[in-house]
Amino acid sequence: MLRAARLALAAAILAAAAPVRAEPVSIPIAEVADSAEVRREGDAIRHLASQYLFPAQLGQMPARKLVVYAPGNISVQYTLRGGGNGDGWIDLFVYRPDEGTLADEAQSLEALLIERYKGTPLPTPQGFTDPGAPVMSGWYDAEIGGKPYLTYYQLARHGDWAVKIRFSMPREATDDVRSRAAEALADRPTRWR
């Protein structure tokens, strides 16, 4: 009942006619219930507007929370131990893009990584693979909360929808964190499911 109430509250907040942009609403995965935005399909979550299926996990990283930014604009975060515990995390977003082309969207995202996170482009780290076309992607040395991180984006279009991931891990992440991240990213998170 609490799960349904939280998702109903999130939908009500986002559907309000106020001109002010609503704050994102974060819901632990265990509390996500069927709503106008999403439907549970076993352990996975279907985004109803796009029909994208968020998997229960990417590699060894289970889904931890759903974030509703606006109607039709949601993300799911995946992590094993949580970013604050020295682990890596993946935020997987599905939304209607503002930019005209995939290249325009990637350029805007890269500018944001450089400006907000003091990002510096990097070559693909050892042990990771580049998804190649038609997916846009890039690695950055960045600062998140004043701490050094490696962060990565992957962006793809599927009809009127964009699927984006942003992955981050501490710059000096241990080998187990790196191998878990490489496995999760090799799962091609931006492919349509």
Secondary structure, DSSP 4 states (H G I P E B T S, - for coil): -HHHHHHHHHHHHHH---SSPPPPEEEEGGG----SSEEEETTEEEETTTTEEE-SEETTEEEEEEEEEETTEEEEEE-SS-GGGT--EEEEEEE--SSSSHHHHHHHHHHHHHHHH--EEEPPPTT-----TT-EEEEEEEEETTEEEEEEEEEEEETTEEEEEEEEEETT--HHHHHHHHHHHHT-TTS--
